[in-house]
Amino acid sequence: MNKKKIVLVILALLILSQATAFAADFEIETLKYRDSGMAGYYEIIGEIKNNTSQAYTIVTFNLNVYSADGDLLDVIQLMIQNFPASSKRSFKHPIQTKIPKGARFRLELNTAM
């Protein structure tokens, strides 16, 4: 590889590293689960905090729901738009899975732009 290509690769990596976010950069602040009032439907309601110093136009997550025994029960896809740095955003999402007592949740980052 010549020097010009190496410089371009390094510059591209530097640019991409500035826009990279990790799951640890976001956290669930509050999380509630309730019956929606419609037969067979429930709601997950909560807040996610952006712990970074960067604002994002769109951030997508998987909220994994596990039983107390560690079995995966559901994967809820969430999208937050216009997510400023060091801020919180609320979400409310309908689901059809009845979540048992003792369930655990894990937030996974999909994309951050």
N, C-alpha and C positions, 0 to 999 in steps of 0.2 A: 504494500500500500504506500502511495506517495504521501508526502507531508500535507498536501492540500486536502486529501481525503481524510486523513487523520484529524486535521483541524476541524473539518466539517462534522465529523462524527462526534468529536468532543463538544462542539457548540450545540449540536442537536441534543446530546445527553444533558447538557447544562440547562437548556431551555425546558426539556421535559421534566427534569428534576424539580424545577420551580413549581410545576403544576401538579406534582404528585401528592396525593393524599392517602392516608392510611386509616384503617378502621379505628385505631387508637386516637385519631384526631377528632373523632365524633363519639358522643356518648348519649345514652338514654338518660334523661333527667327524671321524667315521670312516665309511668306506664299504667294504664287502667284497662280493664276488660269488662264489658257489660253486654247484656242482652239488648239488641237494637229495638225491640218491640215488634219486629217483623218475624214471623214464624221461621225458625231455622237460621236466622242471621244474628251475628254478634258484632261488636265493634271493639277495635283496639284503638285507644286514645292515648296520646303521649306527647312528649317533647324531646327533641334531639338537640344537643348542643354542639356547635362548631367550635372546637378548641383551637383552631388555627388562626393565623393572622392574615388569612386569605379569604376573600369573598368568592363564592361559587354561583354560577348561573343555574346549574342543575346538579343535584347530587342524588344518586339512587342507592338504595340499600336493600338487603334482604334481612328481614327480622325472622330469625329461626326460632321456632317454638319447640321446646323439648319437654317430655314428661319428667316426672320426678326421678324416673329410672334412667333417663338419658336418651330415650327413644325420640327421634325426630317426628313431630306431629304435623307441622305445617311450616311453610316458608311464605312469609308475607312480603310482597314487594312494595317498597315505599319510595316516593319521589318528593324531594323538597326543591322548590324553585326559589331563586334569589335568596341565597343563604349568606348573609354578611359574616365577616370575620367576628369571632368571639360573641356570637349571638345564639339565640334559641329559636327553634321553629316548632310549631305544633303540628300534629297530624291526627287524622281520624280516618280509619280504614275499616270497611265492612269485611267480615270473614264468615265462613260457614262452619268452621271448626269450633267445637265446644272445647274450651281449654280447661283441663282439670286442675284442681287445687295442687299446689306444689310445683306447677309448671315453671320452667326456666326459659329465659329469652337471651338470645345472642344477636347483636347487631353486626352485620357484615357490610362493608363498603363495596359497592359495585363500580360506580363511576363518579367522578367529580370533575366538572368542567366549569 
